[in-house]
Amino acid sequence: MSERSERAPFPRRDERGRIVVLADLLGVALAGVVVGLLGLLVFDAGFALLGLGDFGGASGWLALILPVWIFVEEFRAWSFGPARIAAALVAAAVGIATGLLAAGLAASTPPLVSGGLAAAVFAMAYALVWFVGVRWLAGRTN
């Protein structure tokens, strides 16, 4: 009989529930954006078929619902302190700025496309700044 290999759970977390690998956080956040965009496509197509709007008119920023949920869970997994608050604020500022920049560069496309691109850029920027920032700040304040 062959042994079945056991895979590590995804995303990999420590005993406190914090994601421990940057690639896992980036992957989960991007997957959340993709799932959100697919859901928006279905709803937007349904509304367009019913004559309740044009296809592509939905805001792609709504694709951030799942990644924000992941980021809130990451925030909660870190113990109370200034490191997590500062990292979250800086990551949010960087994410919003880069997301708005991406949306501005894609302004000629429908809102679903420009907002979806902005959501993906926001999620990647936030995840990167949060992951590196909270660990660096926690190491300096503890």
C-alpha positions, 0 to 999 in steps of 0.5 A: 500500500502506498502512503498518502502524503499529507498536505499542510493546510492552506493558508499556513497559520501559527498557533495564534491563527496568523498567516505565516507565509507571505505567499499564502496571504497574497494567494488567498487575497488574490483568490478572494478578489477573483472569486469576488469578480466572478460573483460580480460578473454573474450578478452584473450579467443577470441585471443586464439581462433583466434590463436593469443596467448595462453590463460592466456597470457594477463597481469592481471595488466590491470584489474586495469583500473577501480579501477585507474579511481575510485582512480583518481576521489577520488583524484580530489574530495579532495581539492588541498593541500599537504595531497592528494598528500602525501597520493596518493604517499604513497598509490601508493608506498604501493600498487605497493610494495604489488602488486609486492610481490603478483605477485612474489608469484604467478610467477608460474601461467600464467600472467593473474592469477598472474597479476590479483592477483597483481591487486586485492592486489594493489587495496585493499592496495591503497584504505586502505592507501589512505582512512585512510591517506588522512583523517589523513593528511588533519586533521593535515594540516588544 
